[in-house]
């Protein structure tokens, strides 16, 4: 797997999703397929795209949200009426999923260069946007999370064509592995599984390309597990 085919590129500006406790909920999760042949990609956004709450969305480590288009067949089989763009992705792709994408994978996209930085963790706004609050636990349980890209080199990117792999560390954890250690409960694992979990978690927090905010959360969980084990 050295190329990912582009199935579509989606952008959007923050809009009101609904209301919570009488207050409007503003989000950039609602995006539309662009009709442009090319877009400019900066260090934090595609042209025409923006986020509402920069404390948890967007920024250099989450400049572009990529999502496998193949997942929509799985969502349909699970009785979710969704289509590409529905979960807020910027980049709909064919040719890989979370089990084959690794943290630190570097891809060329037009004359830009992007790097895989972390999985997506769904929040309540996904449920508001789709009208299906059960989509949030379903995304966690299925691991159909997609992944974020940071921009190592800004540039002009095509909205058709492909991304080409230019750099990979085979020792780096996959998106699936990161999801496993993020959401698994070590207390429910037997001795062998727990040892494997801890080994994977220790390796993951050392991955150089992992987004620092995500690393911090994993490290805190790892330290709590190790502290309980130490008694």
Buried (B, 14 or more C-beta within 10 A) or exposed (E): EEBBBBBBBBBBEBBEBEEEEEEEBEBBBBBEEBEEEBBBBBEBBBBBBBBBBEEEBBBEBBBBBBBBBBBBEBBEEBEBEBEBBBBBBBBBBBBBBBEEBBBBBBBBBBEBBBBBBBBBBBBEBBBBBBEBEEBBEBBBEBBBBBBBBBBBBBBEBBBEBBBEBEEBBEEBBBBBBBBBBBBBEBEEBEEEEBEEBBEBBBBBBEBEBBBEBBBEBBBEBBEEBEEEEEE
